Each structure stands twice: as structure tokens, then as C-alpha cells.
Amino acid sequence: MAFDPITAGMELGKKVLDMLTPWIPDPAAREKAAQQMTGLLLEEKRIDAADRDSARKREMEVKDATPARLAFLIVGAFIAVAVFVVAHPYIWPGTKLEPEMLGMVGAVIGYLSAKAEQVASYYFGSSAGSQAKDVTIGKMAHK
């Protein structure tokens, strides 16, 4: 499962509100603070969605192949590095990656994995579970 900054932000917000509880004794004031924080997170989500939408519209209008080429490059690099790590012992038997190299390869795989996920989200949108979560957050914000 991918890291979701909105869910993480809401969890962090709940922890912050729990820490502030002694300083906000009024339940109505705590609820208002929680609603404001939820509103800010929803606004951030709306801005992110508008940014992606404008990028997609730009790509359709300009018909520039560069974003698609970069997407293929990023996903291809991720696959190549992952295959290298898995196949390395079979291609070069008896060789071993040094511990320093393993750390670097792990960092590169993590970075490329995150970028490949962004490419997939750009071209295919977010998951249905994420959309259902958005509806739930929206309902919470309007209570």
C-alpha cells in the first residue's frame, strides 16, 4: 500500500489535537479545530488534483511527447534496477554486492519506485479506495 499524505496528515492532526486537549478544554472548540484541520487537508488535496488536471490538459493541448518519454524512462529504470538486484547472483555467480553498494541500490530502488508510482498515478489516476476515502473525508468535513 502506498503512502498517503492526506491520511498521514489527518492522523498527525489527531495526535496534535490530542496533545493540545489540556489547552483546549472546550469540546466544541476542539471539534472546530479538528474541522479546520480537515478543511485545510481537503483544500490541499483539491489543489493537488487541480495541478494534475492542468498538467493533463496541457499535455493534450501541446501534444508534447516528452512527458511520455520521461514516464517510460522512469518506469524502465525502475524495472532495470529491480531486475539487476534480483538477477545479479544468477548473472555473475560468485560475486557479491558490497554492503555500501546494497544501501545505495536500495535507495535508488526506493526513489525509482516512488517515481514510478507517481507516473502510474498520473496516467491511470488514483485507486478506487482512495476515492472512497475522499468521499468519507468530505462527509466528515461537512458534519
Buried (B, 14 or more C-beta within 10 A) or exposed (E): EEEBEBEEBBEEBEEEBEEEEEEBEEEEEBEEBBBEBBEEBBEEBEEEEEEBEEEBEEBEEEEEEEBEEEBEEBBEBBEEBBEBBEEBEEEEEEEEBEEEEEEEBEEBBEBBBEBBBBBBBBEEEBEEEBEEBBEEBEEEBEE
